[in-house]
Each structure stands twice: as C-alpha cells, then as structure tokens.
Amino acid sequence: MKGIKFGGFKSPSVPKSPAVSGSGTNKPSTPPPVESKPASKPSPIKDGFDAQGSKPSTSKVSPQPTQQPGKDVTSSFGANPLGYSGQNVLNAYNMFPGGAPQGVALPTAQKPFVNASDSVVTLNAHQHQGNTNLSVSPAGGQGIPAHYMHYLSTGEGKFAGIQGVPLHPRPGEPTTVVTGALNGCAVHALHDTKNNSLSFLHHADYSKNGKAELDGFLSQHPNLKPAGSFTPSDYSHPTGKYGDPTGATPFIHYSQGSSNRPGQWTIAGQLNTYKNGGTAGGRPELMRPTDLQVPLMQTIPVDVP
C-alpha cells in the first residue's frame, strides 16, 4: 500500500475523545508523554512494506525465517497483546524481509480476498532499539499462529484481505491477524452472511475517498456486512513539535470469553510516530507520540449481530 506521506495527510481537528468507531471498551489510559523529541522534522513516512528495501515480491518465498535482532518477547506479546501494546512500541514495518513466507497466498486486484487457511503464518516479536518488531515466517514455526493480511497499493486495486475467519476460533486455530502499518489507510471487519464467518480487509488510501470506495466495494459483495472499521479518524492525530499526524500499528485479536460468555474479536491500533527514518532491515524506528489528547491504544470491537 503506498499510503499517504507522513506530512501530507491533513489530520482532522482533535476531539476530546476518540471517534465513535474507536470508542470500544477496555481502552488503556493515555500514557505519559515521552521526554525525547525529534531534533528535526522527520522524513516522509510510507506504509508497511514501502519502507526502503522492504517491498515483498510475489515471485520469492522464504523457506526459513530470517533471524531477527534483539530480545525475543514473543511469549510476552502473545500472552496479552492488548496489555503488552499499551506499554511497548510495536513496529509492523518490513515484517518478512526477502519475500512472502512460504505457503502464504497473496491477493490481487482481480481476487482481493484469499482464504484464511492460505494466510496462516508464525508471528514473532523481538525488542530492538526501543521497538517491538513484529515478524512473520512460514506456518508451523516456534511462535504465535496468526493470519497475515497483505495489502495492495492504490495502483494495484486498493482492497486486499482474508476471508473465512471463524467467528469463534477452535483450539489451535489462529486468534491474531496482522497487517502492515497504517498512514492514511483503514482496516475493516466484515461479516460474511453467506457462511457466517468473518472477512478482514486492508483498504489503501482510505483518507482520500474511503467511505464512497467502501460502499462501492460492498455493493459488489452483498454477502459482506460491515462489522467494524479502524480509519484515519481513529488514529491520525497531531503530535510533537510539528503537529504531524500519527500513524498506527494495527492488529486484530480474539479474546476468549469467560463465565459462559462468547469470545470477542477486536481491531486494535497503537498510535505511533517516526523517531528515526531507517534502521537495519528496512524498518524505521518508531516512538510514542507526544501531546496526544486520545489514548495510545484504540480498540474497535468486531460487532456481529
């Protein structure tokens, strides 16, 4: 997804509380501002794999996971993704250097959805230079079973997602969906009424004309009904010395229910901003935003009737 550049998106005025679609329950309180600020205006930011050296290639696969630098914190993230994200800066840029993981199907403009069973990966998290870097490798490895949701840039179709995700995963099935970073884009949850499952969609450049585009897409897929969206109105807020809009690291997580209550899928997004423009492995270094008037973590429950 060639998302909007970091300095080019005109952020809406900052509300006293998050937009309605981002006002789900169980939100952590806003963290205290960090004390370090960029010395100069950061370089333009792009989305996901558009960081230097990080574009995936559909012609290559990575049969073996790439060694990630830093301390392995996969178990800590996996035990409580929402809680962990409230205390640590997540980085979803360049999640699989060198090519798509073996066994993962990628969408096209003509076929925007891939089956959930063809999107399963192993998710790992490593703490490095103040960031928790998320990485994915072929399914069956040591780490967290997850669904990987790819995305397409504006010129390639804008819509890319996965379909057939169970409303309530069975033991052993993935309970996490990961995708690229957001800067002007959106993530949608859709209820597939044909087979009573979930589809998730990464919508490129939503900030430009997203609502109308989504309405048009749904008119072509009448079996899909909106069940929740995470859009720039939820995550793009002025921050720091220059008032640049924040980006977000999104993920979708299923929490098991308690006391005979059903579980719940939730779209989560951690707000962030650039600290340094590039590190080894093609990732920018991210930091907590400063002077935010909304919580660092935004959560949107996936609402299926």
C-alpha positions in Angstrom: 0.0 0.0 0.0 1.5 3.2 -1.0 -0.2 5.2 1.7 -0.2 8.9 2.2 3.1 10.5 3.2 3.6 11.4 6.8 3.5 15.1 6.3 0.8 15.1 3.6 -2.3 14.0 5.4 -4.4 16.8 6.9 -5.4 15.5 10.2 -8.9 16.3 11.5 -9.3 18.5 14.5 -8.6 16.7 17.7 -11.7 15.6 19.6 -11.9 15.4 23.3 -12.3 11.7 23.0 -11.8 9.2 20.2 -14.3 9.0 17.3 -17.3 6.8 17.8 -15.9 3.9 15.8 -12.8 3.9 18.1 -14.6 4.1 21.4 -14.7 0.5 22.3 -14.4 -0.8 25.8 -11.3 -1.8 27.7 -9.1 1.0 26.5 -5.9 1.7 28.4 -5.5 5.2 29.7 -3.3 7.6 27.8 0.4 7.0 28.6 2.6 9.9 29.9 4.4 11.8 27.1 7.9 10.7 26.2 10.6 13.2 27.0 12.7 12.9 23.9 11.5 14.7 20.8 12.9 14.6 17.2 15.6 17.2 16.7 14.3 17.9 13.2 11.2 17.3 11.2 11.1 13.6 10.3 11.4 12.3 6.7 8.2 11.4 4.9 6.6 8.2 6.1 5.1 5.5 4.0 3.1 2.4 4.8 4.1 -1.2 5.6 6.4 -2.7 3.1 7.1 0.7 1.4 10.0 1.3 3.8 13.3 1.2 2.0 14.2 -2.3 0.9 11.0 -3.8 2.3 8.7 -4.4 -0.7 7.6 -8.0 -0.9 8.0 -10.0 -4.0 5.3 -12.5 -5.0 7.9 -14.4 -7.0 10.0 -15.3 -4.0 9.4 -17.2 -0.8 11.4 -17.5 2.4 11.5 -21.2 3.4 13.4 -20.3 6.6 12.6 -17.4 9.0 15.0 -14.5 8.9 16.9 -14.1 12.1 15.6 -11.0 13.9 17.8 -8.9 16.1 17.0 -8.1 19.7 15.4 -9.9 22.6 12.7 -12.4 21.8 9.5 -11.2 23.5 7.0 -13.3 21.5 5.6 -15.0 24.6 5.0 -11.7 26.4 3.2 -10.3 23.4 1.2 -13.4 22.8 0.1 -13.8 26.4 -1.7 -10.4 26.4 -1.4 -8.5 23.1 -3.5 -5.5 24.2 -1.8 -5.2 27.5 1.7 -5.5 26.0 0.9 -3.0 23.3 -0.1 -0.4 26.0 3.4 -0.5 27.3 5.7 -1.1 24.3 6.1 0.5 20.9 5.0 -2.0 18.1 6.7 -1.9 14.7 5.0 -3.8 11.8 7.2 -2.4 9.0 9.0 -5.0 6.9 7.6 -8.0 8.6 9.1 -10.5 6.2 12.3 -9.4 4.6 13.3 -11.2 1.4 9.8 -12.3 0.2 6.5 -13.6 1.3 6.5 -16.6 3.7 6.2 -20.0 2.1 2.6 -21.2 1.9 1.0 -17.7 2.1 -1.3 -16.7 -0.8 -1.3 -13.0 -1.7 -4.3 -11.2 -3.1 -4.6 -9.4 -6.4 -6.8 -6.6 -7.7 -9.0 -9.3 -9.5 -9.1 -11.5 -6.4 -8.9 -9.2 -3.4 -9.6 -12.0 -0.8 -7.5 -15.1 0.0 -8.8 -17.9 2.1 -7.9 -17.7 5.8 -6.4 -21.1 5.6 -3.9 -19.8 3.0 -2.9 -16.8 5.2 -1.5 -18.7 8.2 1.9 -17.7 9.4 4.1 -17.8 12.5 4.3 -14.4 14.3 7.3 -13.4 16.4 8.2 -10.3 18.3 11.7 -9.0 19.2 12.6 -6.0 21.3 15.2 -3.9 19.5 16.2 -0.2 19.7 13.1 0.6 21.8 10.7 -1.1 19.4 9.0 -4.4 19.5 9.5 -5.6 15.9 6.8 -7.9 14.6 7.9 -10.5 12.0 6.2 -13.4 10.2 7.6 -16.6 8.8 6.1 -19.8 7.5 3.4 -21.5 9.5 4.4 -24.2 11.9 7.4 -22.5 13.4 8.0 -21.6 17.0 5.9 -18.5 17.8 2.3 -17.4 17.6 0.0 -18.9 14.9 -1.6 -15.9 13.1 -3.3 -14.8 9.9 -1.3 -12.4 7.7 -3.4 -9.9 5.8 -1.5 -8.4 2.9 -2.4 -5.2 1.1 -2.3 -3.6 -2.3 -1.3 -0.1 -3.2 -3.7 2.3 -4.9 -2.5 1.5 -8.3 -3.0 -2.3 -7.7 -6.6 -2.2 -6.5 -6.7 -0.7 -3.0 -8.6 -3.6 -1.4 -6.9 -6.8 -0.1 -8.0 -9.1 2.6 -8.7 -12.6 4.0 -12.0 -14.5 4.2 -13.3 -17.4 6.1 -12.0 -16.5 9.6 -14.1 -18.3 12.2 -16.3 -16.2 14.4 -15.0 -18.2 17.3 -11.7 -20.0 16.6 -11.3 -23.5 17.9 -8.3 -24.6 19.9 -5.1 -24.4 17.8 -6.6 -22.0 15.2 -5.1 -18.5 15.0 -6.5 -15.8 17.2 -4.5 -12.9 15.8 -4.5 -11.1 12.4 -1.6 -8.9 11.5 -1.1 -6.5 8.6 1.1 -3.6 7.6 1.3 -0.2 9.3 -1.3 2.5 8.6 -0.8 6.0 7.4 -4.0 7.1 5.7 -5.3 3.6 5.2 -8.0 1.6 7.0 -8.8 -1.9 8.3 -12.4 -3.2 8.0 -14.1 -6.2 9.6 -16.9 -7.7 7.6 -19.5 -10.3 8.5 -19.9 -12.9 5.7 -23.6 -13.7 5.9 -23.3 -16.5 3.3 -21.2 -18.8 5.6 -21.4 -16.9 8.9 -17.7 -16.2 9.1 -15.5 -13.0 9.2 -13.6 -11.3 6.4 -11.0 -8.6 7.1 -9.9 -6.0 4.6 -7.0 -3.6 4.3 -8.2 -0.5 2.4 -5.4 1.6 0.9 -5.6 5.4 1.0 -8.9 5.5 2.8 -8.3 9.1 3.8 -8.8 10.3 0.2 -12.3 8.9 -0.6 -12.6 5.9 1.6 -16.3 5.8 2.6 -17.5 6.0 -1.0 -15.0 3.4 -2.1 -16.0 1.0 0.6 -19.7 1.5 -0.2 -18.9 0.7 -3.8 -16.9 -2.4 -2.9 -19.7 -3.7 -0.6 -22.3 -3.2 -3.3 -20.4 -5.8 -5.3 -20.2 -8.2 -2.4 -23.8 -8.1 -0.9 -23.0 -11.0 1.4 -20.5 -8.9 3.4 -21.8 -6.6 6.1 -19.8 -4.0 8.0 -18.8 -5.2 11.5 -16.2 -2.6 12.5 -13.6 -0.2 10.9 -10.4 1.4 12.0 -9.8 4.5 10.0 -7.7 7.7 10.0 -10.4 9.4 12.1 -9.5 6.9 14.9 -5.7 7.1 14.7 -4.5 10.2 12.9 -3.9 13.0 15.4 -1.4 15.9 15.7 1.7 15.1 17.7 5.1 16.6 18.5 6.8 19.8 17.6 5.4 20.0 14.1 1.9 18.6 14.8 2.4 15.8 12.3 -0.4 13.2 12.2 0.2 9.9 13.9 0.3 6.6 12.1 -0.8 3.3 13.7 0.3 -0.3 14.0 -2.9 -2.4 13.7 -3.7 -6.0 14.7 -6.9 -7.9 15.2 -7.2 -10.2 18.2 -9.7 -12.7 19.5 -10.1 -12.8 23.3 -11.7 -15.9 24.8 -14.9 -15.3 26.7 -15.5 -16.1 30.4 -18.4 -17.3 32.5 -20.0 -19.0 29.5 -19.9 -15.8 27.5 -18.7 -15.9 23.9 -15.3 -14.6 22.9 -14.8 -11.3 21.0 -12.7 -10.2 18.0 -11.3 -6.7 18.4 -9.5 -4.4 16.0 -6.6 -2.8 17.9 -4.4 0.1 16.8 -1.4 1.5 18.5 -0.6 5.2 17.6 3.0 6.0 16.8 5.3 8.4 15.0 8.8 8.2 13.5 11.8 8.6 15.7 14.5 7.7 13.0 13.9 7.2 9.4 15.7 3.9 8.8 17.4 1.1 10.7 18.9 -2.2 9.7 16.4 -4.4 8.0 14.5 -1.6 6.3 12.4 -0.6 9.4 12.0 2.9 10.6 12.4 3.4 14.3 9.1 4.4 15.9 8.3 6.2 19.2 5.3 7.1 21.3 3.5 10.2 20.1 3.7 13.3 22.3 0.9 15.6 23.5 -1.9 13.2 22.5 -5.4 14.0 23.6 -6.6 10.5 22.9 -5.4 7.1 24.3 -2.3 5.5 22.8 -4.3 2.3 22.1 -7.5 2.5 20.1 -9.9 -0.6 20.1 -12.9 -1.3 18.0 -15.0 -4.4 18.8 -16.0 -6.5 15.8 -19.8 -6.4 16.1 -21.6 -9.3 14.5 -25.4 -9.4 15.1 
